[in-house]
């Protein structure tokens, strides 16, 4: 068996040839992502609805768009809150230094997001990652090496705010 490792530029070229594919590059390996379910898309819409007005003028929102973690990792997180940039990231994909908050809607992908993506996010130094699961909202903070040192669960009806945008506090009441 021959294993091939890929770099971001190769996956971007493949995506240009086949734009219908939703490809993610994790640590040199390419994965095709399934289209989001109605439930997944609806929860993402809810997040945009509650976060959008709270971060207007403070952060740029991106939905299911590339985040370049390294030369061998280009992921499509569900939601990114990014540091504002005049070019709106048209000149290059955002990198770890641009991320204020990353959110993954982890309904059918919880194990994948937790075991594969979360360590990459921590290794890249993202300050905060939220996993929206069926049990609630998992908040991961304080990256060190390949893990986050702090993890806590936000239950329905509790308030939560992004660490770097405390003014964006929201009541966790997803339409589930």
LINNORQUI-V626669 format. One record per residue. N is the residue number from 0. PSI is psi in radians with two decimals (none if undefined). Layout:
N:PSI
N:PSI
//
This chain:
0:2.35
1:2.23
2:2.31
3:2.33
4:2.52
5:2.80
6:2.85
7:-0.79
8:-0.65
9:-0.70
10:-0.65
11:-0.70
12:-0.73
13:-0.71
14:-0.60
15:-0.62
16:-0.56
17:1.27
18:-0.29
19:-0.27
20:2.42
21:1.66
22:2.43
23:2.51
24:2.00
25:1.92
26:0.77
27:-0.09
28:2.39
29:2.36
30:2.40
31:2.20
32:2.45
33:2.67
34:2.59
35:2.51
36:2.96
37:-0.71
38:-0.77
39:-0.87
40:-0.69
41:-0.71
42:-0.64
43:-0.72
44:-0.71
45:-0.77
46:-0.75
47:-0.71
48:-0.77
49:-0.58
50:-0.61
51:-1.00
52:-0.51
53:-0.44
54:0.03
55:2.19
56:-0.18
57:-0.50
58:2.76
59:2.32
60:2.37
61:2.44
62:2.18
63:0.84
64:2.74
65:2.47
66:2.09
67:1.85
68:-0.56
69:-3.05
70:-0.31
71:0.24
72:2.01
73:1.85
74:2.85
75:1.29
76:2.72
77:-0.75
78:2.38
79:2.38
80:2.08
81:2.70
82:2.37
83:2.44
84:2.44
85:-0.58
86:0.03
87:0.58
88:0.54
89:-0.36
90:-0.40
91:2.61
92:2.59
93:2.70
94:-3.12
95:-0.62
96:-0.26
97:-0.22
98:2.23
99:-0.65
100:2.45
101:2.37
102:2.31
103:2.23
104:1.91
105:1.08
106:-1.01
107:-0.06
108:0.36
109:-0.85
110:-0.73
111:-0.85
112:-0.70
113:-0.76
114:-0.59
115:-0.88
116:-0.79
117:-0.79
118:-0.63
119:-0.70
120:-0.73
121:-0.77
122:-0.61
123:-0.18
124:0.36
125:2.33
126:-0.51
127:2.39
128:2.32
129:2.34
130:2.02
131:1.88
132:3.09
133:-0.41
134:-0.30
135:-2.71
136:2.04
137:2.19
138:2.21
139:2.22
140:2.96
141:1.20
142:2.45
143:2.03
144:-2.24
145:0.46
146:2.86
147:2.33
148:-0.47
149:2.33
150:2.30
151:2.75
152:2.32
153:2.12
154:2.81
155:2.33
156:-0.13
157:2.77
158:2.61
159:2.58
160:2.49
161:2.44
162:-0.78
163:-0.02
164:1.14
165:-0.43
166:-0.13
167:0.45
168:2.46
169:2.75
170:2.16
171:1.67
172:1.16
173:2.65
174:0.93
175:none
//
